[in-house]
Amino acid sequence: MRRISQLSIALPVLAGVTVFAQTADKTQHFVYNAYWSASDGFQSKAELHNNSTIRVLSVIPFAYDANGRSVQLDSITLPPLGNATIDVNAQLAGKNWGNQHAAGTIVFQYNATHAGVL
């Protein structure tokens, strides 16, 4: 019986460690999308998914052109396990970028306790 009582005392301590790890500071992470195009005949969209089962995820997309110039697109808020679709061409046109820049890449920036949430 003594061994069982020692185990029951250790479990709350381990549970406290788990809770502490979940509330650790968030760090900045990036997901890189290989290509977008605003040229005639192309429609660029990005599909995003929040892999977290408990946390809301805010994502900031940045579009880059071939010369390295960038523009910030509208921020996206994803609920836990939520999805979102970004119409890249529409957002670029809304920021007067669609006509001036034909193609490039997108970087999605987010803050989370670990990578792989987006």
Biopython code that builds the backbone (N, CA, C, O; Angstrom):
import numpy as np
from Bio.PDB.StructureBuilder import StructureBuilder

atoms = [
    (1, "MET", "N", (0.806, -1.191, 0.000)),
    (1, "MET", "CA", (0.000, 0.000, 0.000)),
    (1, "MET", "C", (0.854, 1.262, 0.000)),
    (1, "MET", "O", (0.452, 2.285, -0.554)),
    (2, "ARG", "N", (1.978, 1.196, 0.592)),
    (2, "ARG", "CA", (2.810, 2.379, 0.669)),
    (2, "ARG", "C", (3.249, 2.830, -0.729)),
    (2, "ARG", "O", (3.286, 4.031, -0.997)),
    (3, "ARG", "N", (3.573, 1.914, -1.602)),
    (3, "ARG", "CA", (4.002, 2.242, -2.957)),
    (3, "ARG", "C", (2.887, 2.971, -3.726)),
    (3, "ARG", "O", (3.187, 3.897, -4.479)),
    (4, "ILE", "N", (1.640, 2.593, -3.565)),
    (4, "ILE", "CA", (0.520, 3.250, -4.232)),
    (4, "ILE", "C", (0.383, 4.689, -3.758)),
    (4, "ILE", "O", (0.138, 5.570, -4.582)),
    (5, "SER", "N", (0.528, 4.958, -2.498)),
    (5, "SER", "CA", (0.388, 6.326, -1.991)),
    (5, "SER", "C", (1.509, 7.219, -2.520)),
    (5, "SER", "O", (1.276, 8.402, -2.768)),
    (6, "GLN", "N", (2.702, 6.690, -2.696)),
    (6, "GLN", "CA", (3.788, 7.481, -3.256)),
    (6, "GLN", "C", (3.503, 7.848, -4.707)),
    (6, "GLN", "O", (3.811, 8.960, -5.134)),
    (7, "LEU", "N", (2.922, 6.935, -5.463)),
    (7, "LEU", "CA", (2.592, 7.194, -6.853)),
    (7, "LEU", "C", (1.517, 8.268, -6.962)),
    (7, "LEU", "O", (1.601, 9.119, -7.848)),
    (8, "SER", "N", (0.530, 8.259, -6.108)),
    (8, "SER", "CA", (-0.543, 9.251, -6.176)),
    (8, "SER", "C", (-0.025, 10.648, -5.827)),
    (8, "SER", "O", (-0.601, 11.641, -6.272)),
    (9, "ILE", "N", (1.020, 10.740, -5.062)),
    (9, "ILE", "CA", (1.626, 12.041, -4.747)),
    (9, "ILE", "C", (2.418, 12.545, -5.946)),
    (9, "ILE", "O", (2.446, 13.750, -6.194)),
    (10, "ALA", "N", (3.053, 11.665, -6.688)),
    (10, "ALA", "CA", (3.867, 12.067, -7.833)),
    (10, "ALA", "C", (3.014, 12.519, -9.017)),
    (10, "ALA", "O", (3.463, 13.371, -9.784)),
    (11, "LEU", "N", (1.824, 11.994, -9.196)),
    (11, "LEU", "CA", (0.998, 12.341, -10.348)),
    (11, "LEU", "C", (0.635, 13.817, -10.413)),
    (11, "LEU", "O", (0.754, 14.405, -11.488)),
    (12, "PRO", "N", (0.197, 14.455, -9.321)),
    (12, "PRO", "CA", (-0.099, 15.888, -9.418)),
    (12, "PRO", "C", (1.133, 16.716, -9.786)),
    (12, "PRO", "O", (1.009, 17.733, -10.469)),
    (13, "VAL", "N", (2.295, 16.301, -9.350)),
    (13, "VAL", "CA", (3.519, 17.020, -9.691)),
    (13, "VAL", "C", (3.766, 16.931, -11.189)),
    (13, "VAL", "O", (4.088, 17.941, -11.815)),
    (14, "LEU", "N", (3.622, 15.750, -11.778)),
    (14, "LEU", "CA", (3.801, 15.595, -13.219)),
    (14, "LEU", "C", (2.744, 16.369, -13.991)),
    (14, "LEU", "O", (3.055, 16.952, -15.029)),
    (15, "ALA", "N", (1.521, 16.391, -13.520)),
    (15, "ALA", "CA", (0.457, 17.152, -14.179)),
    (15, "ALA", "C", (0.795, 18.639, -14.180)),
    (15, "ALA", "O", (0.516, 19.336, -15.155)),
    (16, "GLY", "N", (1.391, 19.128, -13.101)),
    (16, "GLY", "CA", (1.795, 20.526, -13.037)),
    (16, "GLY", "C", (2.842, 20.860, -14.071)),
    (16, "GLY", "O", (2.833, 21.960, -14.623)),
    (17, "VAL", "N", (3.741, 19.939, -14.346)),
    (17, "VAL", "CA", (4.765, 20.144, -15.366)),
    (17, "VAL", "C", (4.111, 20.258, -16.736)),
    (17, "VAL", "O", (4.505, 21.108, -17.535)),
    (18, "THR", "N", (3.132, 19.430, -17.018)),
    (18, "THR", "CA", (2.434, 19.471, -18.297)),
    (18, "THR", "C", (1.733, 20.813, -18.484)),
    (18, "THR", "O", (1.828, 21.408, -19.557)),
    (19, "VAL", "N", (1.045, 21.293, -17.480)),
    (19, "VAL", "CA", (0.364, 22.580, -17.558)),
    (19, "VAL", "C", (1.376, 23.695, -17.780)),
    (19, "VAL", "O", (1.126, 24.603, -18.573)),
    (20, "PHE", "N", (2.500, 23.643, -17.102)),
    (20, "PHE", "CA", (3.538, 24.653, -17.267)),
    (20, "PHE", "C", (4.049, 24.667, -18.703)),
    (20, "PHE", "O", (4.253, 25.736, -19.278)),
    (21, "ALA", "N", (4.257, 23.493, -19.282)),
    (21, "ALA", "CA", (4.764, 23.419, -20.652)),
    (21, "ALA", "C", (3.767, 24.014, -21.639)),
    (21, "ALA", "O", (4.180, 24.607, -22.636)),
    (22, "GLN", "N", (2.474, 23.874, -21.393)),
    (22, "GLN", "CA", (1.467, 24.405, -22.297)),
    (22, "GLN", "C", (1.353, 25.920, -22.200)),
    (22, "GLN", "O", (0.884, 26.555, -23.145)),
    (23, "THR", "N", (1.761, 26.505, -21.108)),
    (23, "THR", "CA", (1.663, 27.948, -20.957)),
    (23, "THR", "C", (3.010, 28.634, -21.166)),
    (23, "THR", "O", (3.165, 29.804, -20.815)),
    (24, "ALA", "N", (3.969, 27.933, -21.723)),
    (24, "ALA", "CA", (5.295, 28.516, -21.973)),
    (24, "ALA", "C", (5.174, 29.646, -22.999)),
    (24, "ALA", "O", (4.178, 29.737, -23.716)),
    (25, "ASP", "N", (6.188, 30.498, -23.061)),
    (25, "ASP", "CA", (6.191, 31.618, -23.999)),
    (25, "ASP", "C", (6.102, 31.121, -25.437)),
    (25, "ASP", "O", (6.660, 30.088, -25.805)),
    (26, "LYS", "N", (5.379, 31.900, -26.229)),
    (26, "LYS", "CA", (5.243, 31.589, -27.648)),
    (26, "LYS", "C", (6.436, 32.151, -28.399)),
    (26, "LYS", "O", (6.998, 33.172, -28.002)),
    (27, "THR", "N", (6.820, 31.500, -29.466)),
    (27, "THR", "CA", (7.899, 31.976, -30.317)),
    (27, "THR", "C", (7.363, 32.152, -31.732)),
    (27, "THR", "O", (6.325, 31.598, -32.094)),
    (28, "GLN", "N", (8.082, 32.925, -32.516)),
    (28, "GLN", "CA", (7.673, 33.231, -33.878)),
    (28, "GLN", "C", (8.055, 32.084, -34.812)),
    (28, "GLN", "O", (9.181, 31.588, -34.771)),
    (29, "HIS", "N", (7.105, 31.667, -35.658)),
    (29, "HIS", "CA", (7.338, 30.599, -36.624)),
    (29, "HIS", "C", (6.897, 31.069, -38.004)),
    (29, "HIS", "O", (6.104, 32.002, -38.131)),
    (30, "PHE", "N", (7.420, 30.412, -39.035)),
    (30, "PHE", "CA", (7.123, 30.788, -40.408)),
    (30, "PHE", "C", (6.826, 29.543, -41.238)),
    (30, "PHE", "O", (7.437, 28.491, -41.053)),
    (31, "VAL", "N", (5.860, 29.690, -42.169)),
    (31, "VAL", "CA", (5.591, 28.670, -43.174)),
    (31, "VAL", "C", (5.751, 29.369, -44.516)),
    (31, "VAL", "O", (5.174, 30.433, -44.742)),
    (32, "TYR", "N", (6.541, 28.763, -45.409)),
    (32, "TYR", "CA", (6.852, 29.377, -46.692)),
    (32, "TYR", "C", (6.056, 28.697, -47.808)),
    (32, "TYR", "O", (6.053, 27.472, -47.934)),
    (33, "ASN", "N", (5.380, 29.522, -48.613)),
    (33, "ASN", "CA", (4.628, 29.031, -49.756)),
    (33, "ASN", "C", (5.464, 29.317, -50.999)),
    (33, "ASN", "O", (5.962, 30.430, -51.173)),
    (34, "ALA", "N", (5.615, 28.333, -51.847)),
    (34, "ALA", "CA", (6.566, 28.421, -52.940)),
    (34, "ALA", "C", (6.209, 29.449, -54.015)),
    (34, "ALA", "O", (7.117, 30.073, -54.563)),
    (35, "TYR", "N", (4.938, 29.653, -54.338)),
    (35, "TYR", "CA", (4.661, 30.464, -55.523)),
    (35, "TYR", "C", (3.246, 31.013, -55.512)),
    (35, "TYR", "O", (2.309, 30.320, -55.116)),
    (36, "TRP", "N", (3.091, 32.256, -55.946)),
    (36, "TRP", "CA", (1.796, 32.841, -56.289)),
    (36, "TRP", "C", (1.961, 33.592, -57.597)),
    (36, "TRP", "O", (3.065, 34.016, -57.940)),
    (37, "SER", "N", (0.865, 33.757, -58.329)),
    (37, "SER", "CA", (0.905, 34.503, -59.575)),
    (37, "SER", "C", (-0.372, 35.307, -59.731)),
    (37, "SER", "O", (-1.468, 34.812, -59.466)),
    (38, "ALA", "N", (-0.223, 36.540, -60.161)),
    (38, "ALA", "CA", (-1.353, 37.409, -60.453)),
    (38, "ALA", "C", (-1.474, 37.619, -61.959)),
    (38, "ALA", "O", (-2.209, 38.498, -62.408)),
    (39, "SER", "N", (-0.766, 36.827, -62.726)),
    (39, "SER", "CA", (-0.823, 36.922, -64.185)),
    (39, "SER", "C", (-2.182, 36.460, -64.697)),
    (39, "SER", "O", (-2.895, 35.733, -64.004)),
    (40, "ASP", "N", (-2.541, 36.879, -65.906)),
    (40, "ASP", "CA", (-3.800, 36.464, -66.516)),
    (40, "ASP", "C", (-3.888, 34.946, -66.568)),
    (40, "ASP", "O", (-2.935, 34.270, -66.958)),
    (41, "GLY", "N", (-5.028, 34.424, -66.175)),
    (41, "GLY", "CA", (-5.256, 32.984, -66.220)),
    (41, "GLY", "C", (-4.866, 32.250, -64.946)),
    (41, "GLY", "O", (-5.149, 31.059, -64.819)),
    (42, "PHE", "N", (-4.227, 32.925, -64.004)),
    (42, "PHE", "CA", (-3.823, 32.288, -62.749)),
    (42, "PHE", "C", (-4.734, 32.732, -61.606)),
    (42, "PHE", "O", (-5.121, 33.898, -61.528)),
    (43, "GLN", "N", (-5.066, 31.811, -60.740)),
    (43, "GLN", "CA", (-5.809, 32.129, -59.523)),
    (43, "GLN", "C", (-5.028, 31.535, -58.361)),
    (43, "GLN", "O", (-4.922, 30.313, -58.252)),
    (44, "SER", "N", (-4.486, 32.369, -57.499)),
    (44, "SER", "CA", (-3.692, 31.904, -56.360)),
    (44, "SER", "C", (-4.520, 31.998, -55.081)),
    (44, "SER", "O", (-5.038, 33.058, -54.731)),
    (45, "LYS", "N", (-4.631, 30.863, -54.397)),
    (45, "LYS", "CA", (-5.310, 30.794, -53.111)),
    (45, "LYS", "C", (-4.439, 30.012, -52.148)),
    (45, "LYS", "O", (-3.658, 29.153, -52.558)),
    (46, "ALA", "N", (-4.575, 30.314, -50.875)),
    (46, "ALA", "CA", (-3.842, 29.583, -49.838)),
    (46, "ALA", "C", (-4.865, 28.977, -48.882)),
    (46, "ALA", "O", (-5.800, 29.649, -48.447)),
    (47, "GLU", "N", (-4.677, 27.716, -48.566)),
    (47, "GLU", "CA", (-5.530, 27.009, -47.616)),
    (47, "GLU", "C", (-4.751, 26.863, -46.322)),
    (47, "GLU", "O", (-3.654, 26.305, -46.317)),
    (48, "LEU", "N", (-5.308, 27.361, -45.220)),
    (48, "LEU", "CA", (-4.629, 27.312, -43.926)),
    (48, "LEU", "C", (-5.421, 26.437, -42.959)),
    (48, "LEU", "O", (-6.650, 26.382, -43.016)),
    (49, "HIS", "N", (-4.698, 25.755, -42.069)),
    (49, "HIS", "CA", (-5.345, 24.921, -41.052)),
    (49, "HIS", "C", (-4.612, 25.092, -39.728)),
    (49, "HIS", "O", (-3.384, 25.023, -39.677)),
    (50, "ASN", "N", (-5.367, 25.314, -38.663)),
    (50, "ASN", "CA", (-4.814, 25.391, -37.310)),
    (50, "ASN", "C", (-4.833, 23.982, -36.723)),
    (50, "ASN", "O", (-5.905, 23.418, -36.507)),
    (51, "ASN", "N", (-3.672, 23.416, -36.465)),
    (51, "ASN", "CA", (-3.571, 22.069, -35.909)),
    (51, "ASN", "C", (-3.789, 22.009, -34.406)),
    (51, "ASN", "O", (-3.908, 20.919, -33.846)),
    (52, "SER", "N", (-3.842, 23.154, -33.743)),
    (52, "SER", "CA", (-4.045, 23.168, -32.294)),
    (52, "SER", "C", (-5.490, 22.808, -31.967)),
    (52, "SER", "O", (-6.421, 23.267, -32.629)),
    (53, "THR", "N", (-5.661, 21.992, -30.952)),
    (53, "THR", "CA", (-7.008, 21.610, -30.527)),
    (53, "THR", "C", (-7.560, 22.556, -29.463)),
    (53, "THR", "O", (-8.745, 22.495, -29.135)),
    (54, "ILE", "N", (-6.700, 23.440, -28.917)),
    (54, "ILE", "CA", (-7.157, 24.287, -27.811)),
    (54, "ILE", "C", (-6.888, 25.777, -28.003)),
    (54, "ILE", "O", (-7.464, 26.584, -27.274)),
    (55, "ARG", "N", (-6.049, 26.174, -28.939)),
    (55, "ARG", "CA", (-5.666, 27.583, -29.048)),
    (55, "ARG", "C", (-6.074, 28.193, -30.387)),
    (55, "ARG", "O", (-5.980, 27.559, -31.438)),
    (56, "VAL", "N", (-6.529, 29.444, -30.314)),
    (56, "VAL", "CA", (-6.781, 30.251, -31.500)),
    (56, "VAL", "C", (-5.421, 30.627, -32.085)),
    (56, "VAL", "O", (-4.474, 30.871, -31.338)),
    (57, "LEU", "N", (-5.317, 30.675, -33.406)),
    (57, "LEU", "CA", (-4.054, 30.988, -34.063)),
    (57, "LEU", "C", (-4.230, 32.205, -34.960)),
    (57, "LEU", "O", (-5.119, 32.230, -35.811)),
    (58, "SER", "N", (-3.384, 33.215, -34.772)),
    (58, "SER", "CA", (-3.375, 34.398, -35.633)),
    (58, "SER", "C", (-2.210, 34.271, -36.603)),
    (58, "SER", "O", (-1.078, 33.997, -36.204)),
    (59, "VAL", "N", (-2.505, 34.473, -37.876)),
    (59, "VAL", "CA", (-1.511, 34.309, -38.936)),
    (59, "VAL", "C", (-1.417, 35.606, -39.730)),
    (59, "VAL", "O", (-2.435, 36.198, -40.089)),
    (60, "ILE", "N", (-0.184, 36.045, -40.001)),
    (60, "ILE", "CA", (0.045, 37.241, -40.810)),
    (60, "ILE", "C", (0.769, 36.812, -42.083)),
    (60, "ILE", "O", (1.918, 36.375, -42.019)),
    (61, "PRO", "N", (0.109, 36.931, -43.246)),
    (61, "PRO", "CA", (0.774, 36.590, -44.506)),
    (61, "PRO", "C", (1.517, 37.799, -45.087)),
    (61, "PRO", "O", (1.036, 38.931, -45.024)),
    (62, "PHE", "N", (2.683, 37.537, -45.646)),
    (62, "PHE", "CA", (3.475, 38.548, -46.344)),
    (62, "PHE", "C", (3.759, 38.033, -47.749)),
    (62, "PHE", "O", (4.307, 36.944, -47.913)),
    (63, "ALA", "N", (3.387, 38.816, -48.767)),
    (63, "ALA", "CA", (3.673, 38.448, -50.156)),
    (63, "ALA", "C", (4.961, 39.135, -50.577)),
    (63, "ALA", "O", (5.162, 40.319, -50.306)),
    (64, "TYR", "N", (5.832, 38.386, -51.241)),
    (64, "TYR", "CA", (7.100, 38.901, -51.759)),
    (64, "TYR", "C", (7.099, 38.769, -53.269)),
    (64, "TYR", "O", (6.598, 37.784, -53.813)),
    (65, "ASP", "N", (7.663, 39.771, -53.954)),
    (65, "ASP", "CA", (7.818, 39.651, -55.398)),
    (65, "ASP", "C", (9.222, 39.151, -55.723)),
    (65, "ASP", "O", (10.014, 38.897, -54.815)),
    (66, "ALA", "N", (9.533, 39.009, -56.993)),
    (66, "ALA", "CA", (10.827, 38.460, -57.419)),
    (66, "ALA", "C", (12.002, 39.355, -57.024)),
    (66, "ALA", "O", (13.138, 38.883, -56.965)),
    (67, "ASN", "N", (11.750, 40.634, -56.753)),
    (67, "ASN", "CA", (12.812, 41.563, -56.353)),
    (67, "ASN", "C", (12.963, 41.674, -54.839)),
    (67, "ASN", "O", (13.795, 42.442, -54.357)),
    (68, "GLY", "N", (12.168, 40.915, -54.082)),
    (68, "GLY", "CA", (12.280, 40.924, -52.636)),
    (68, "GLY", "C", (11.415, 41.957, -51.939)),
    (68, "GLY", "O", (11.443, 42.047, -50.712)),
    (69, "ARG", "N", (10.645, 42.742, -52.690)),
    (69, "ARG", "CA", (9.725, 43.700, -52.069)),
    (69, "ARG", "C", (8.571, 42.925, -51.465)),
    (69, "ARG", "O", (8.190, 41.868, -51.967)),
    (70, "SER", "N", (8.017, 43.457, -50.383)),
    (70, "SER", "CA", (6.941, 42.723, -49.709)),
    (70, "SER", "C", (5.767, 43.627, -49.380)),
    (70, "SER", "O", (5.887, 44.850, -49.305)),
    (71, "VAL", "N", (4.626, 42.975, -49.187)),
    (71, "VAL", "CA", (3.421, 43.644, -48.735)),
    (71, "VAL", "C", (2.732, 42.709, -47.742)),
    (71, "VAL", "O", (2.670, 41.498, -47.956)),
    (72, "GLN", "N", (2.217, 43.282, -46.657)),
    (72, "GLN", "CA", (1.499, 42.480, -45.665)),
    (72, "GLN", "C", (0.055, 42.336, -46.106)),
    (72, "GLN", "O", (-0.616, 43.326, -46.397)),
    (73, "LEU", "N", (-0.421, 41.101, -46.154)),
    (73, "LEU", "CA", (-1.820, 40.833, -46.467)),
    (73, "LEU", "C", (-2.634, 40.862, -45.173)),
    (73, "LEU", "O", (-2.079, 40.991, -44.082)),
    (74, "ASP", "N", (-3.942, 40.741, -45.307)),
    (74, "ASP", "CA", (-4.818, 40.786, -44.136)),
    (74, "ASP", "C", (-4.536, 39.623, -43.188)),
    (74, "ASP", "O", (-4.340, 38.488, -43.625)),
    (75, "SER", "N", (-4.518, 39.912, -41.899)),
    (75, "SER", "CA", (-4.311, 38.881, -40.876)),
    (75, "SER", "C", (-5.493, 37.923, -40.867)),
    (75, "SER", "O", (-6.622, 38.297, -41.185)),
    (76, "ILE", "N", (-5.211, 36.688, -40.500)),
    (76, "ILE", "CA", (-6.227, 35.636, -40.431)),
    (76, "ILE", "C", (-6.241, 35.106, -39.005)),
    (76, "ILE", "O", (-5.184, 34.881, -38.416)),
    (77, "THR", "N", (-7.432, 34.905, -38.444)),
    (77, "THR", "CA", (-7.577, 34.276, -37.137)),
    (77, "THR", "C", (-8.283, 32.940, -37.325)),
    (77, "THR", "O", (-9.401, 32.879, -37.836)),
    (78, "LEU", "N", (-7.618, 31.880, -36.907)),
    (78, "LEU", "CA", (-8.156, 30.531, -37.049)),
    (78, "LEU", "C", (-8.555, 29.986, -35.682)),
    (78, "LEU", "O", (-7.741, 30.002, -34.759)),
    (79, "PRO", "N", (-9.783, 29.507, -35.531)),
    (79, "PRO", "CA", (-10.167, 28.866, -34.268)),
    (79, "PRO", "C", (-9.438, 27.529, -34.129)),
    (79, "PRO", "O", (-8.862, 27.049, -35.106)),
    (80, "PRO", "N", (-9.448, 26.925, -32.961)),
    (80, "PRO", "CA", (-8.825, 25.604, -32.820)),
    (80, "PRO", "C", (-9.376, 24.632, -33.872)),
    (80, "PRO", "O", (-10.588, 24.520, -34.056)),
    (81, "LEU", "N", (-8.473, 23.938, -34.552)),
    (81, "LEU", "CA", (-8.780, 23.005, -35.638)),
    (81, "LEU", "C", (-9.538, 23.666, -36.790)),
    (81, "LEU", "O", (-10.196, 22.984, -37.575)),
    (82, "GLY", "N", (-9.443, 24.989, -36.887)),
    (82, "GLY", "CA", (-10.155, 25.731, -37.919)),
    (82, "GLY", "C", (-9.392, 25.837, -39.221)),
    (82, "GLY", "O", (-8.180, 25.626, -39.269)),
    (83, "ASN", "N", (-10.123, 26.170, -40.282)),
    (83, "ASN", "CA", (-9.568, 26.323, -41.624)),
    (83, "ASN", "C", (-9.895, 27.705, -42.161)),
    (83, "ASN", "O", (-10.850, 28.343, -41.718)),
    (84, "ALA", "N", (-9.096, 28.164, -43.121)),
    (84, "ALA", "CA", (-9.364, 29.422, -43.813)),
    (84, "ALA", "C", (-8.762, 29.350, -45.207)),
    (84, "ALA", "O", (-7.750, 28.687, -45.434)),
    (85, "THR", "N", (-9.404, 30.045, -46.129)),
    (85, "THR", "CA", (-8.893, 30.167, -47.491)),
    (85, "THR", "C", (-8.604, 31.634, -47.748)),
    (85, "THR", "O", (-9.441, 32.497, -47.486)),
    (86, "ILE", "N", (-7.417, 31.912, -48.261)),
    (86, "ILE", "CA", (-7.026, 33.282, -48.603)),
    (86, "ILE", "C", (-7.011, 33.393, -50.120)),
    (86, "ILE", "O", (-6.321, 32.631, -50.797)),
    (87, "ASP", "N", (-7.774, 34.345, -50.655)),
    (87, "ASP", "CA", (-7.727, 34.640, -52.083)),
    (87, "ASP", "C", (-6.573, 35.618, -52.289)),
    (87, "ASP", "O", (-6.734, 36.827, -52.129)),
    (88, "VAL", "N", (-5.427, 35.085, -52.640)),
    (88, "VAL", "CA", (-4.206, 35.887, -52.742)),
    (88, "VAL", "C", (-4.362, 36.970, -53.803)),
    (88, "VAL", "O", (-3.984, 38.117, -53.568)),
    (89, "ASN", "N", (-4.911, 36.627, -54.967)),
    (89, "ASN", "CA", (-5.057, 37.604, -56.049)),
    (89, "ASN", "C", (-5.926, 38.782, -55.603)),
    (89, "ASN", "O", (-5.591, 39.934, -55.881)),
    (90, "ALA", "N", (-7.038, 38.508, -54.915)),
    (90, "ALA", "CA", (-7.934, 39.576, -54.465)),
    (90, "ALA", "C", (-7.242, 40.470, -53.441)),
    (90, "ALA", "O", (-7.382, 41.693, -53.487)),
    (91, "GLN", "N", (-6.503, 39.869, -52.524)),
    (91, "GLN", "CA", (-5.820, 40.690, -51.516)),
    (91, "GLN", "C", (-4.712, 41.528, -52.142)),
    (91, "GLN", "O", (-4.522, 42.685, -51.767)),
    (92, "LEU", "N", (-3.982, 40.955, -53.090)),
    (92, "LEU", "CA", (-2.937, 41.726, -53.771)),
    (92, "LEU", "C", (-3.549, 42.888, -54.554)),
    (92, "LEU", "O", (-3.013, 43.997, -54.535)),
    (93, "ALA", "N", (-4.658, 42.646, -55.235)),
    (93, "ALA", "CA", (-5.339, 43.709, -55.984)),
    (93, "ALA", "C", (-5.834, 44.793, -55.032)),
    (93, "ALA", "O", (-5.756, 45.979, -55.351)),
    (94, "GLY", "N", (-6.340, 44.396, -53.871)),
    (94, "GLY", "CA", (-6.811, 45.352, -52.876)),
    (94, "GLY", "C", (-5.704, 46.231, -52.314)),
    (94, "GLY", "O", (-5.966, 47.321, -51.805)),
    (95, "LYS", "N", (-4.486, 45.764, -52.406)),
    (95, "LYS", "CA", (-3.337, 46.541, -51.920)),
    (95, "LYS", "C", (-2.559, 47.147, -53.096)),
    (95, "LYS", "O", (-1.420, 47.586, -52.933)),
    (96, "ASN", "N", (-3.185, 47.167, -54.279)),
    (96, "ASN", "CA", (-2.581, 47.694, -55.516)),
    (96, "ASN", "C", (-1.276, 47.002, -55.876)),
    (96, "ASN", "O", (-0.337, 47.631, -56.366)),
    (97, "TRP", "N", (-1.230, 45.711, -55.630)),
    (97, "TRP", "CA", (-0.031, 44.941, -55.935)),
    (97, "TRP", "C", (-0.219, 44.015, -57.127)),
    (97, "TRP", "O", (0.759, 43.637, -57.772)),
    (98, "GLY", "N", (-1.456, 43.645, -57.430)),
    (98, "GLY", "CA", (-1.716, 42.674, -58.478)),
    (98, "GLY", "C", (-1.219, 43.106, -59.840)),
    (98, "GLY", "O", (-0.714, 42.283, -60.603)),
    (99, "ASN", "N", (-1.353, 44.393, -60.163)),
    (99, "ASN", "CA", (-0.938, 44.871, -61.483)),
    (99, "ASN", "C", (0.560, 45.131, -61.569)),
    (99, "ASN", "O", (1.150, 45.005, -62.642)),
    (100, "GLN", "N", (1.171, 45.485, -60.464)),
    (100, "GLN", "CA", (2.582, 45.859, -60.475)),
    (100, "GLN", "C", (3.527, 44.666, -60.335)),
    (100, "GLN", "O", (4.674, 44.729, -60.777)),
    (101, "HIS", "N", (3.058, 43.595, -59.732)),
    (101, "HIS", "CA", (3.909, 42.454, -59.423)),
    (101, "HIS", "C", (3.213, 41.188, -59.926)),
    (101, "HIS", "O", (2.098, 40.880, -59.506)),
    (102, "ALA", "N", (3.865, 40.470, -60.810)),
    (102, "ALA", "CA", (3.217, 39.341, -61.482)),
    (102, "ALA", "C", (3.280, 38.035, -60.692)),
    (102, "ALA", "O", (2.372, 37.211, -60.794)),
    (103, "ALA", "N", (4.337, 37.837, -59.908)),
    (103, "ALA", "CA", (4.503, 36.552, -59.219)),
    (103, "ALA", "C", (5.463, 36.706, -58.050)),
    (103, "ALA", "O", (6.197, 37.690, -57.947)),
    (104, "GLY", "N", (5.439, 35.704, -57.169)),
    (104, "GLY", "CA", (6.347, 35.727, -56.030)),
    (104, "GLY", "C", (6.065, 34.597, -55.065)),
    (104, "GLY", "O", (5.536, 33.554, -55.449)),
    (105, "THR", "N", (6.421, 34.810, -53.811)),
    (105, "THR", "CA", (6.225, 33.819, -52.761)),
    (105, "THR", "C", (5.461, 34.462, -51.609)),
    (105, "THR", "O", (5.330, 35.684, -51.539)),
    (106, "ILE", "N", (4.959, 33.618, -50.706)),
    (106, "ILE", "CA", (4.261, 34.116, -49.522)),
    (106, "ILE", "C", (4.856, 33.455, -48.286)),
    (106, "ILE", "O", (5.189, 32.270, -48.292)),
    (107, "VAL", "N", (4.981, 34.241, -47.235)),
    (107, "VAL", "CA", (5.423, 33.728, -45.940)),
    (107, "VAL", "C", (4.287, 33.946, -44.956)),
    (107, "VAL", "O", (3.742, 35.046, -44.860)),
    (108, "PHE", "N", (3.929, 32.891, -44.220)),
    (108, "PHE", "CA", (2.900, 32.977, -43.185)),
    (108, "PHE", "C", (3.596, 32.985, -41.831)),
    (108, "PHE", "O", (4.300, 32.037, -41.483)),
    (109, "GLN", "N", (3.400, 34.036, -41.084)),
    (109, "GLN", "CA", (4.046, 34.210, -39.773)),
    (109, "GLN", "C", (3.005, 33.991, -38.680)),
    (109, "GLN", "O", (1.883, 34.491, -38.765)),
    (110, "TYR", "N", (3.394, 33.234, -37.648)),
    (110, "TYR", "CA", (2.498, 33.032, -36.500)),
    (110, "TYR", "C", (3.314, 32.807, -35.250)),
    (110, "TYR", "O", (4.487, 32.442, -35.327)),
    (111, "ASN", "N", (2.703, 33.023, -34.093)),
    (111, "ASN", "CA", (3.333, 32.797, -32.807)),
    (111, "ASN", "C", (2.672, 31.614, -32.137)),
    (111, "ASN", "O", (1.447, 31.558, -32.034)),
    (112, "ALA", "N", (3.477, 30.667, -31.680)),
    (112, "ALA", "CA", (2.958, 29.471, -31.009)),
    (112, "ALA", "C", (4.051, 28.909, -30.114)),
    (112, "ALA", "O", (5.218, 29.286, -30.218)),
    (113, "THR", "N", (3.651, 28.001, -29.234)),
    (113, "THR", "CA", (4.615, 27.398, -28.320)),
    (113, "THR", "C", (5.536, 26.425, -29.034)),
    (113, "THR", "O", (6.617, 26.117, -28.532)),
    (114, "HIS", "N", (5.120, 25.930, -30.217)),
    (114, "HIS", "CA", (5.962, 25.011, -30.984)),
    (114, "HIS", "C", (5.610, 25.118, -32.462)),
    (114, "HIS", "O", (4.531, 25.596, -32.813)),
    (115, "ALA", "N", (6.507, 24.678, -33.319)),
    (115, "ALA", "CA", (6.275, 24.708, -34.758)),
    (115, "ALA", "C", (5.274, 23.617, -35.139)),
    (115, "ALA", "O", (5.031, 22.691, -34.365)),
    (116, "GLY", "N", (4.709, 23.729, -36.313)),
    (116, "GLY", "CA", (3.795, 22.725, -36.806)),
    (116, "GLY", "C", (2.343, 22.990, -36.485)),
    (116, "GLY", "O", (1.482, 22.170, -36.805)),
    (117, "VAL", "N", (2.049, 24.115, -35.859)),
    (117, "VAL", "CA", (0.656, 24.437, -35.525)),
    (117, "VAL", "C", (-0.108, 24.820, -36.796)),
    (117, "VAL", "O", (-1.291, 24.506, -36.925)),
    (118, "LEU", "N", (0.565, 25.498, -37.735)),
    (118, "LEU", "CA", (-0.067, 25.896, -38.981)),
    (118, "LEU", "C", (0.251, 24.888, -40.072)),
    (118, "LEU", "O", (-0.194, 25.047, -41.209)),
]
sb = StructureBuilder()
sb.init_structure("model")
sb.init_model(0)
sb.init_chain("A")
sb.init_seg("    ")
for serial, (resi, resn, name, xyz) in enumerate(atoms, 1):
    if name == "N":
        sb.init_residue(resn, " ", resi, " ")
    sb.init_atom(name, np.array(xyz, "f"), 0.0, 1.0, " ", f" {name:<3s}", serial, name[0])
structure = sb.get_structure()
